């Protein structure tokens, strides 16, 4: 969090609360939740982000984690619906690529 200028621990905590709610709504594995938060923290340690992009970061990190951990992961369309259509597929997939390149594709 030392790298971040626009977000703080409280904003991260709000994002984690939101991620927990989404995780429960989709009835995902516990490992998916842990991996999602791990991806978020590793990304935030290396890349500066705007406060308004935190939800996008969380949804994209969960998309990566579900692809890795779940047998039947939710689709991008499911994540768009869960975000109340505030995010587009293009933005989610762009953030997914940014996360993966930032962590050098080391998901675990």
TIVO-2410 file (N, C-alpha, C; in nm, 3 decimals):
# residues 108
REC num residu      c1      c2      c3 atome chaine
REC   1      X   0.082  -0.120   0.000     N      A
REC   1      X   0.000   0.000   0.000    CA      A
REC   1      X   0.086   0.126   0.000     C      A
REC   2      X   0.215   0.111   0.027     N      A
REC   2      X   0.303   0.228   0.031    CA      A
REC   2      X   0.314   0.296  -0.105     C      A
REC   3      X   0.300   0.219  -0.212     N      A
REC   3      X   0.309   0.271  -0.347    CA      A
REC   3      X   0.185   0.354  -0.385     C      A
REC   4      X   0.074   0.329  -0.320     N      A
REC   4      X  -0.054   0.389  -0.359    CA      A
REC   4      X  -0.068   0.530  -0.303     C      A
REC   5      X  -0.109   0.621  -0.390     N      A
REC   5      X  -0.130   0.760  -0.346    CA      A
REC   5      X  -0.278   0.794  -0.332     C      A
REC   6      X  -0.364   0.723  -0.404     N      A
REC   6      X  -0.507   0.757  -0.403    CA      A
REC   6      X  -0.592   0.661  -0.322     C      A
REC   7      X  -0.535   0.552  -0.277     N      A
REC   7      X  -0.612   0.457  -0.196    CA      A
REC   7      X  -0.539   0.430  -0.066     C      A
REC   8      X  -0.616   0.385   0.033     N      A
REC   8      X  -0.558   0.352   0.162    CA      A
REC   8      X  -0.614   0.219   0.211     C      A
REC   9      X  -0.581   0.183   0.333     N      A
REC   9      X  -0.624   0.054   0.387    CA      A
REC   9      X  -0.775   0.044   0.398     C      A
REC  10      X  -0.844   0.155   0.425     N      A
REC  10      X  -0.990   0.153   0.435    CA      A
REC  10      X  -1.055   0.121   0.302     C      A
REC  11      X  -1.003   0.177   0.194     N      A
REC  11      X  -1.058   0.149   0.060    CA      A
REC  11      X  -1.033   0.003   0.025     C      A
REC  12      X  -0.916  -0.048   0.060     N      A
REC  12      X  -0.887  -0.189   0.036    CA      A
REC  12      X  -0.982  -0.276   0.117     C      A
REC  13      X  -1.008  -0.240   0.241     N      A
REC  13      X  -1.100  -0.317   0.326    CA      A
REC  13      X  -1.241  -0.319   0.267     C      A
REC  14      X  -1.285  -0.206   0.213     N      A
REC  14      X  -1.416  -0.201   0.148    CA      A
REC  14      X  -1.420  -0.293   0.027     C      A
REC  15      X  -1.311  -0.296  -0.049     N      A
REC  15      X  -1.303  -0.385  -0.165    CA      A
REC  15      X  -1.309  -0.531  -0.120     C      A
REC  16      X  -1.237  -0.565  -0.015     N      A
REC  16      X  -1.239  -0.703   0.034    CA      A
REC  16      X  -1.380  -0.740   0.080     C      A
REC  17      X  -1.450  -0.650   0.148     N      A
REC  17      X  -1.589  -0.676   0.187    CA      A
REC  17      X  -1.676  -0.703   0.065     C      A
REC  18      X  -1.659  -0.623  -0.039     N      A
REC  18      X  -1.735  -0.642  -0.163    CA      A
REC  18      X  -1.701  -0.777  -0.227     C      A
REC  19      X  -1.574  -0.812  -0.228     N      A
REC  19      X  -1.530  -0.939  -0.286    CA      A
REC  19      X  -1.591  -1.057  -0.209     C      A
REC  20      X  -1.597  -1.046  -0.077     N      A
REC  20      X  -1.656  -1.152   0.004    CA      A
REC  20      X  -1.804  -1.169  -0.031     C      A
REC  21      X  -1.874  -1.058  -0.052     N      A
REC  21      X  -2.016  -1.066  -0.090    CA      A
REC  21      X  -2.034  -1.132  -0.226     C      A
REC  22      X  -1.953  -1.094  -0.322     N      A
REC  22      X  -1.960  -1.154  -0.456    CA      A
REC  22      X  -1.926  -1.302  -0.448     C      A
REC  23      X  -1.825  -1.335  -0.370     N      A
REC  23      X  -1.783  -1.474  -0.351    CA      A
REC  23      X  -1.900  -1.557  -0.296     C      A
REC  24      X  -1.969  -1.504  -0.198     N      A
REC  24      X  -2.083  -1.575  -0.139    CA      A
REC  24      X  -2.198  -1.588  -0.239     C      A
REC  25      X  -2.222  -1.483  -0.315     N      A
REC  25      X  -2.331  -1.485  -0.412    CA      A
REC  25      X  -2.309  -1.593  -0.518     C      A
REC  26      X  -2.186  -1.610  -0.564     N      A
REC  26      X  -2.154  -1.711  -0.664    CA      A
REC  26      X  -2.131  -1.850  -0.602     C      A
REC  27      X  -2.123  -1.859  -0.469     N      A
REC  27      X  -2.099  -1.985  -0.398    CA      A
REC  27      X  -1.968  -2.051  -0.447     C      A
REC  28      X  -1.862  -1.972  -0.439     N      A
REC  28      X  -1.731  -2.019  -0.487    CA      A
REC  28      X  -1.653  -2.087  -0.377     C      A
REC  29      X  -1.547  -2.155  -0.415     N      A
REC  29      X  -1.459  -2.223  -0.321    CA      A
REC  29      X  -1.383  -2.123  -0.235     C      A
REC  30      X  -1.349  -2.160  -0.111     N      A
REC  30      X  -1.270  -2.070  -0.026    CA      A
REC  30      X  -1.135  -2.033  -0.091     C      A
REC  31      X  -1.074  -2.129  -0.162     N      A
REC  31      X  -0.946  -2.102  -0.227    CA      A
REC  31      X  -0.957  -1.989  -0.329     C      A
REC  32      X  -1.074  -1.976  -0.391     N      A
REC  32      X  -1.095  -1.869  -0.488    CA      A
REC  32      X  -1.090  -1.733  -0.420     C      A
REC  33      X  -1.152  -1.724  -0.303     N      A
REC  33      X  -1.148  -1.598  -0.226    CA      A
REC  33      X  -1.005  -1.564  -0.186     C      A
REC  34      X  -0.932  -1.661  -0.134     N      A
REC  34      X  -0.794  -1.636  -0.091    CA      A
REC  34      X  -0.707  -1.594  -0.208     C      A
REC  35      X  -0.722  -1.661  -0.321     N      A
REC  35      X  -0.641  -1.627  -0.438    CA      A
REC  35      X  -0.678  -1.489  -0.491     C      A
REC  36      X  -0.806  -1.455  -0.489     N      A
REC  36      X  -0.849  -1.322  -0.535    CA      A
REC  36      X  -0.782  -1.212  -0.453     C      A
REC  37      X  -0.785  -1.224  -0.323     N      A
REC  37      X  -0.725  -1.123  -0.236    CA      A
REC  37      X  -0.574  -1.120  -0.253     C      A
REC  38      X  -0.514  -1.237  -0.270     N      A
REC  38      X  -0.370  -1.245  -0.294    CA      A
REC  38      X  -0.334  -1.171  -0.423     C      A
REC  39      X  -0.410  -1.192  -0.529     N      A
REC  39      X  -0.384  -1.124  -0.656    CA      A
REC  39      X  -0.398  -0.973  -0.642     C      A
REC  40      X  -0.501  -0.929  -0.570     N      A
REC  40      X  -0.522  -0.785  -0.548    CA      A
REC  40      X  -0.402  -0.725  -0.476     C      A
REC  41      X  -0.361  -0.789  -0.368     N      A
REC  41      X  -0.250  -0.735  -0.288    CA      A
REC  41      X  -0.119  -0.734  -0.365     C      A
REC  42      X  -0.091  -0.839  -0.440     N      A
REC  42      X   0.031  -0.842  -0.521    CA      A
REC  42      X   0.029  -0.736  -0.630     C      A
REC  43      X  -0.087  -0.713  -0.688     N      A
REC  43      X  -0.099  -0.611  -0.791    CA      A
REC  43      X  -0.078  -0.472  -0.730     C      A
REC  44      X  -0.143  -0.446  -0.616     N      A
REC  44      X  -0.131  -0.315  -0.551    CA      A
REC  44      X   0.012  -0.287  -0.504     C      A
REC  45      X   0.088  -0.391  -0.476     N      A
REC  45      X   0.227  -0.373  -0.433    CA      A
REC  45      X   0.317  -0.329  -0.548     C      A
REC  46      X   0.272  -0.352  -0.671     N      A
REC  46      X   0.357  -0.322  -0.787    CA      A
REC  46      X   0.303  -0.215  -0.881     C      A
REC  47      X   0.175  -0.184  -0.870     N      A
REC  47      X   0.114  -0.094  -0.970    CA      A
REC  47      X   0.023   0.006  -0.900     C      A
REC  48      X   0.039   0.133  -0.931     N      A
REC  48      X  -0.046   0.237  -0.873    CA      A
REC  48      X  -0.180   0.236  -0.944     C      A
REC  49      X  -0.288   0.259  -0.868     N      A
REC  49      X  -0.423   0.252  -0.923    CA      A
REC  49      X  -0.509   0.366  -0.869     C      A
REC  50      X  -0.605   0.408  -0.948     N      A
REC  50      X  -0.700   0.512  -0.907    CA      A
REC  50      X  -0.804   0.450  -0.812     C      A
REC  51      X  -0.856   0.527  -0.721     N      A
REC  51      X  -0.956   0.477  -0.627    CA      A
REC  51      X  -1.081   0.427  -0.700     C      A
REC  52      X  -1.118   0.492  -0.809     N      A
REC  52      X  -1.236   0.454  -0.885    CA      A
REC  52      X  -1.222   0.322  -0.959     C      A
REC  53      X  -1.100   0.271  -0.970     N      A
REC  53      X  -1.076   0.145  -1.041    CA      A
REC  53      X  -1.065   0.024  -0.947     C      A
REC  54      X  -1.090   0.045  -0.820     N      A
REC  54      X  -1.075  -0.064  -0.724    CA      A
REC  54      X  -1.177  -0.176  -0.749     C      A
REC  55      X  -1.301  -0.141  -0.778     N      A
REC  55      X  -1.402  -0.244  -0.805    CA      A
REC  55      X  -1.363  -0.324  -0.930     C      A
REC  56      X  -1.315  -0.255  -1.031     N      A
REC  56      X  -1.270  -0.321  -1.153    CA      A
REC  56      X  -1.155  -0.416  -1.121     C      A
REC  57      X  -1.062  -0.373  -1.038     N      A
REC  57      X  -0.951  -0.458  -0.995    CA      A
REC  57      X  -1.002  -0.583  -0.925     C      A
REC  58      X  -1.095  -0.567  -0.833     N      A
REC  58      X  -1.149  -0.680  -0.758    CA      A
REC  58      X  -1.220  -0.780  -0.846     C      A
REC  59      X  -1.305  -0.731  -0.936     N      A
REC  59      X  -1.379  -0.820  -1.025    CA      A
REC  59      X  -1.283  -0.893  -1.119     C      A
REC  60      X  -1.185  -0.823  -1.171     N      A
REC  60      X  -1.090  -0.885  -1.263    CA      A
REC  60      X  -1.003  -0.988  -1.192     C      A
REC  61      X  -0.962  -0.958  -1.069     N      A
REC  61      X  -0.883  -1.053  -0.991    CA      A
REC  61      X  -0.966  -1.178  -0.960     C      A
REC  62      X  -1.094  -1.158  -0.931     N      A
REC  62      X  -1.179  -1.273  -0.904    CA      A
REC  62      X  -1.201  -1.355  -1.031     C      A
REC  63      X  -1.209  -1.290  -1.146     N      A
REC  63      X  -1.221  -1.362  -1.272    CA      A
REC  63      X  -1.100  -1.453  -1.293     C      A
REC  64      X  -0.981  -1.401  -1.267     N      A
REC  64      X  -0.859  -1.482  -1.280    CA      A
REC  64      X  -0.863  -1.599  -1.181     C      A
REC  65      X  -0.898  -1.569  -1.057     N      A
REC  65      X  -0.900  -1.673  -0.953    CA      A
REC  65      X  -1.002  -1.782  -0.984     C      A
REC  66      X  -1.118  -1.744  -1.037     N      A
REC  66      X  -1.218  -1.846  -1.068    CA      A
REC  66      X  -1.173  -1.935  -1.183     C      A
REC  67      X  -1.104  -1.875  -1.279     N      A
REC  67      X  -1.052  -1.957  -1.390    CA      A
REC  67      X  -0.948  -2.057  -1.340     C      A
REC  68      X  -0.878  -2.020  -1.236     N      A
REC  68      X  -0.772  -2.104  -1.182    CA      A
REC  68      X  -0.826  -2.212  -1.087     C      A
REC  69      X  -0.924  -2.178  -1.004     N      A
REC  69      X  -0.968  -2.266  -0.896    CA      A
REC  69      X  -1.099  -2.341  -0.923     C      A
REC  70      X  -1.191  -2.281  -0.995     N      A
REC  70      X  -1.326  -2.337  -1.008    CA      A
REC  70      X  -1.337  -2.433  -1.127     C      A
REC  71      X  -1.420  -2.534  -1.111     N      A
REC  71      X  -1.449  -2.625  -1.222    CA      A
REC  71      X  -1.537  -2.554  -1.325     C      A
REC  72      X  -1.639  -2.485  -1.276     N      A
REC  72      X  -1.730  -2.409  -1.363    CA      A
REC  72      X  -1.726  -2.262  -1.322     C      A
REC  73      X  -1.628  -2.187  -1.371     N      A
REC  73      X  -1.615  -2.047  -1.329    CA      A
REC  73      X  -1.726  -1.960  -1.388     C      A
REC  74      X  -1.763  -1.853  -1.317     N      A
REC  74      X  -1.857  -1.757  -1.374    CA      A
REC  74      X  -1.797  -1.693  -1.499     C      A
REC  75      X  -1.882  -1.649  -1.588     N      A
REC  75      X  -1.835  -1.586  -1.712    CA      A
REC  75      X  -1.816  -1.436  -1.690     C      A
REC  76      X  -1.754  -1.373  -1.787     N      A
REC  76      X  -1.739  -1.227  -1.783    CA      A
REC  76      X  -1.877  -1.162  -1.775     C      A
REC  77      X  -1.971  -1.218  -1.848     N      A
REC  77      X  -2.109  -1.164  -1.846    CA      A
REC  77      X  -2.168  -1.169  -1.705     C      A
REC  78      X  -2.140  -1.276  -1.631     N      A
REC  78      X  -2.187  -1.287  -1.493    CA      A
REC  78      X  -2.129  -1.176  -1.406     C      A
REC  79      X  -2.002  -1.146  -1.428     N      A
REC  79      X  -1.938  -1.039  -1.350    CA      A
REC  79      X  -1.992  -0.901  -1.389     C      A
REC  80      X  -2.028  -0.884  -1.514     N      A
REC  80      X  -2.089  -0.758  -1.556    CA      A
REC  80      X  -2.224  -0.740  -1.486     C      A
REC  81      X  -2.301  -0.846  -1.481     N      A
REC  81      X  -2.432  -0.840  -1.415    CA      A
REC  81      X  -2.416  -0.813  -1.267     C      A
REC  82      X  -2.321  -0.881  -1.201     N      A
REC  82      X  -2.301  -0.863  -1.057    CA      A
REC  82      X  -2.252  -0.722  -1.025     C      A
REC  83      X  -2.188  -0.656  -1.122     N      A
REC  83      X  -2.141  -0.518  -1.101    CA      A
REC  83      X  -2.249  -0.417  -1.137     C      A
REC  84      X  -2.371  -0.465  -1.157     N      A
REC  84      X  -2.485  -0.381  -1.193    CA      A
REC  84      X  -2.460  -0.306  -1.323     C      A
REC  85      X  -2.389  -0.374  -1.412     N      A
REC  85      X  -2.359  -0.324  -1.547    CA      A
REC  85      X  -2.278  -0.193  -1.547     C      A
REC  86      X  -2.203  -0.171  -1.438     N      A
REC  86      X  -2.116  -0.053  -1.431    CA      A
REC  86      X  -1.982  -0.078  -1.498     C      A
REC  87      X  -1.950  -0.205  -1.522     N      A
REC  87      X  -1.824  -0.242  -1.587    CA      A
REC  87      X  -1.854  -0.307  -1.720     C      A
REC  88      X  -1.764  -0.285  -1.816     N      A
REC  88      X  -1.781  -0.348  -1.948    CA      A
REC  88      X  -1.687  -0.467  -1.958     C      A
REC  89      X  -1.720  -0.557  -2.049     N      A
REC  89      X  -1.634  -0.674  -2.073    CA      A
REC  89      X  -1.495  -0.630  -2.114     C      A
REC  90      X  -1.488  -0.527  -2.197     N      A
REC  90      X  -1.358  -0.478  -2.244    CA      A
REC  90      X  -1.272  -0.430  -2.127     C      A
REC  91      X  -1.330  -0.353  -2.035     N      A
REC  91      X  -1.255  -0.303  -1.921    CA      A
REC  91      X  -1.210  -0.417  -1.829     C      A
REC  92      X  -1.299  -0.514  -1.808     N      A
REC  92      X  -1.264  -0.627  -1.722    CA      A
REC  92      X  -1.148  -0.706  -1.781     C      A
REC  93      X  -1.155  -0.732  -1.910     N      A
REC  93      X  -1.049  -0.811  -1.975    CA      A
REC  93      X  -0.918  -0.734  -1.985     C      A
REC  94      X  -0.926  -0.602  -2.004     N      A
REC  94      X  -0.803  -0.521  -2.006    CA      A
REC  94      X  -0.737  -0.523  -1.869     C      A
REC  95      X  -0.817  -0.511  -1.763     N      A
REC  95      X  -0.762  -0.515  -1.628    CA      A
REC  95      X  -0.706  -0.654  -1.597     C      A
REC  96      X  -0.772  -0.757  -1.646     N      A
REC  96      X  -0.721  -0.893  -1.628    CA      A
REC  96      X  -0.582  -0.906  -1.690     C      A
REC  97      X  -0.564  -0.854  -1.810     N      A
REC  97      X  -0.432  -0.859  -1.875    CA      A
REC  97      X  -0.330  -0.778  -1.797     C      A
REC  98      X  -0.370  -0.661  -1.746     N      A
REC  98      X  -0.278  -0.578  -1.669    CA      A
REC  98      X  -0.236  -0.648  -1.540     C      A
REC  99      X  -0.330  -0.710  -1.472     N      A
REC  99      X  -0.297  -0.784  -1.349    CA      A
REC  99      X  -0.197  -0.895  -1.380     C      A
REC 100      X  -0.229  -0.976  -1.480     N      A
REC 100      X  -0.143  -1.089  -1.513    CA      A
REC 100      X  -0.004  -1.045  -1.556     C      A
REC 101      X   0.005  -0.940  -1.635     N      A
REC 101      X   0.138  -0.894  -1.676    CA      A
REC 101      X   0.213  -0.832  -1.559     C      A
REC 102      X   0.144  -0.765  -1.468     N      A
REC 102      X   0.208  -0.704  -1.352    CA      A
REC 102      X   0.266  -0.810  -1.259     C      A
REC 103      X   0.193  -0.919  -1.240     N      A
REC 103      X   0.243  -1.026  -1.152    CA      A
REC 103      X   0.322  -1.130  -1.231     C      A
REC 104      X   0.351  -1.098  -1.356     N      A
REC 104      X   0.431  -1.183  -1.445    CA      A
REC 104      X   0.373  -1.323  -1.460     C      A
REC 105      X   0.240  -1.329  -1.468     N      A
REC 105      X   0.166  -1.453  -1.490    CA      A
REC 105      X   0.189  -1.558  -1.381     C      A
REC 106      X   0.239  -1.518  -1.265     N      A
REC 106      X   0.258  -1.609  -1.152    CA      A
REC 106      X   0.132  -1.604  -1.067     C      A
REC 107      X   0.035  -1.686  -1.104     N      A
REC 107      X  -0.096  -1.679  -1.037    CA      A
REC 107      X  -0.088  -1.735  -0.895     C      A
REC 108      X  -0.017  -1.841  -0.874     N      A
REC 108      X  -0.006  -1.899  -0.739    CA      A
REC 108      X   0.121  -1.862  -0.673     C      A
***
